[in-house]
Each structure stands twice: as structure tokens, then as C-alpha cells.
Amino acid sequence: MSAFENAMRQLDIAAEKLGLDSSVVDKLKQPDNIFEFDVPVRMSAKGGSASGRDDGSEKIFHGYRVQFNNARGPYKGGIRYHPQVDLDEVKALAFWMAIKTAVVDIPMGGGKGGIEVNPKELSLAELERLSREWVRKMYEHIGPKVDVPAPDVNTTPQIMAWMADEYAKLTGDTTGATFTGKPLDKGGSEGREAATGQGGFYVLDEIIKKLSLNPTDTRVIVQGIGNVGYHFAQLARQGGYKIVGLSDSKGGIYNPNGLDPEEVMRVKKEKGSVINVDGVEKVGGLAILQKECDVLVPAALENQITADNAARVKAKVILEMANGPTTPEADKILHDKGISVVPDVLANAGGVTVSYFEWEQNLKNEHWTEAEVLAKLEPIMRESFRAVWDTHEEHGVDLRTAAFMLAVKRIVEAMK
Ligand code: NAD
């Protein structure tokens, strides 16, 4: 099943529970706009290019933007730079953004973009030209009240700064509000870097209470100690949870007596991987998902918990901090085992929420402190969890279906 087919299956399940009319469902499945375009880039002359080209030739990359639904506000969603970016994936991601912004009830819609490129093969100057060219192709179709892109896989605050600058040159709009995820000195928001982990931590705190667990007795494994996983693990440890497992792309480590994410990160930076931490059990990258714990937090890649390993997961809760870490087949197995899966569209929505705060600050020409940002983020995440939980209890559905039902209902109300 492709990513988009998977997304549409999730929509069908929620729509059926809500008793939606098929004409409404058809409209929900239809992206508002699809842009597909060439992004030509002049490659650097010899010496200036990691790719070693020496003739200043032009190379054509393929760019996308899908504006899925704006019933609740401007399209919102990242731009991904990856060799495997394709239209099916961008459409699915754009749809999920519409769901995510509706789950946390922020006045934004859903969109996503991308360029089919391996950015590691480009020099910095080539990357800048590529990013500016994407904006030249799209600037008439984006804007603070229209479509607000952000970073995604392999796109950075620096890339957002180039894009915002190009947009300002082309349109004269210097608010910076067309792109979020910018560096702090270019209109970025305090708290954005840790926002996704922070939001996930509030959600963890809520579900633990619902399941009558308490932090000190709750063992947590985090797969992927990157931006999201590291901040999440740090906050969880500070909140009294026991982090018993951590991993990165080279493998994992497990210690039933607890790990200190800061210390593990220090070793990773010094020696290249968490697996170089001494005095702990070494575990394979996928095997870590099957170790004893109460809360399993996939925070790395999609499709990690599958029909092959779901039956061996021992956690009581899976908190999806990565996008799409659980396949639909695995979802069913986990549900049958009584494991609560907190879906990505809720668990990792702290990132888009703080992106929305950045947009708001830019439009009002304000700069909020980190404390102000967190004070606004916390109630949004906690209340969103409670609304999803209430829907889950009221309709007897799993948390993913509940989140989709809540979001779809809000989108349909706005469409009407
Ligand atoms: P990142 O690149 O900072 O970190 C990814 C981490 O995963 C790295 O530590 C990497 O070593 C590890 N990893 C890679 N392959 C692995 C494997 N096979 N097993 C274990 N670990 C592996 O990325 P990120 O920004 O932390 O994003 C992680 C996930 O969260 C992605 O799915 C992303 O789409 C999602 N997400 C991120 C944000 C955000 O604000 N950054 C927001 C919402 C969702």
C-alpha cells in the first residue's frame, strides 16, 4: 500500500465512524492544488561543487507542492529534500498535515512540498540556488495568508532563511511569515528546536495519568536520538521517567537501571554512536523495539513497527514521535494486544504548533520568550490529548481513529 493509499484508508475508517456522506469524503480525498515543476540549478564551477562538476552546467531537479486543504486556515507543511520524494508521498504528507493542524485545533490547513534531490551531493551554493529557485517557481501560490511552508527532512533553518529572503525580494513582503522554522535572528521562534519533543512530553504525561501509571515506575525506550528523540528523552528523564533504551542508526543500548540521555549524547558526539557507551547491553536497531519497557517511543523513521515485529512489542504505550512509524497491519496487531498507540498526528504536533506561533509572531512583529511559547504550547497539547481520549472512549475506537475522527469533523465543519 502506498503512503497515500494508507492515508486514505485511515480517512475512510474515520469517515465511516462519523457517518459522513460519500460526497464529503470524496472532497476530503481531493487535494486543492498540486504543483509539479522543474527546478533548474546552475552547478558550481570546478572546486566549488561537492559533485566535482567543472563546466557550470545546469541540472534539473523535480519540485512539488501539494496544497491539500485550507478550510481551517492557510496550507501549512514542510518542504522535504530527498532522492525518494514523489507525488504520492507528498500528497500523503500534505493530507496528514491537514489532520495534524486540526487535531491540535490551530487555524491552519495542510500542505507539503519537496524536491527530489540528495542535498548531500550539492555544495552550499548549489543548495542555496536550488532553494531560491523553488521559491521563484512557487511564490505566486504561497504567502502568509495562503500557504506557509516549513522545514522537513533535510531542510534546515538556513534553507528557510534563503527561501524567506527570496520571497521578500520577489514580493516585497518582509514579514518573514511565509516560511517558519527560520533561524532565531531571522524571525524564528524561541522553543522551536525542542518543540516536538516538548509537545510529546506533555502528551506522555497525560496518557500516563489515564493509565494510572506514575513516571518513576515508567520505563521508556526511545528509538532515534535525533532532534525529536533527544529533547523528548531529556524532558522525560527530568520528569522522573526511567529511560532504559536509546538508539541511533548504528544500533541501540539498553540498561534496566536507566540511561542519562545527555551522557549518551556526549558519547555519541565523541565516538559516533550510542553503541559506544560502556557498561550497557548492546541491542540491534530493530531489536530495541522488542525490549522490556512501558512506553516505546519511535522517533526516527517511518515503517519501524510492522507485521513482522508488532507481536513482540512489550510496551503498554507506543508514543509515535516519528511520522508514520507504525504500518496499518502492525496497528491492528498492537490494538488486539491492548497496546495504546498515541498517533503521530497528535504526539508530534508540538512542532507545527510552535511553527504556527512563529507565523503569528512574524505577523504581529513580536518575539515571544521561550517561557511564553511553552505556556501556550502546553495547554494546546494537553487539551488535544484529552479531546482525542474522550473521542476514543465515547466511540470505542483506537486513539488513531479517534484523532482522525476529531480532525475530520473539524475540517468538515470548516468546509461547510
Ligand atoms: P533527526 O535527523 O534529527 O534524527 C533522527 C534520528 O534517528 C537520528 O539520531 C538517527 O541516528 C536516528 N536513526 C536513523 N535511522 C535509524 C534507525 N534505523 N534506527 C534507529 N535510529 C535511527 O530527525 P528528527 O527531526 O528528530 O525527526 C525524527 C522523526 O520525527 C521523523 O520521522 C520526523 O519526520 C519526525 N518529526 C520531526 C519533527 C521536528 O520538529 N523535527 C516534527 C514532527 C515529526
Residues whose N, C-alpha, C, O or C-beta is under 5 A from the ligand:
A	BS01	NAD	T196 Q223 G224 I225 G226 N227 V228 G229 S247 D248 S249 G285 A299 A300 L301 M321 A322 N323 N348 G351
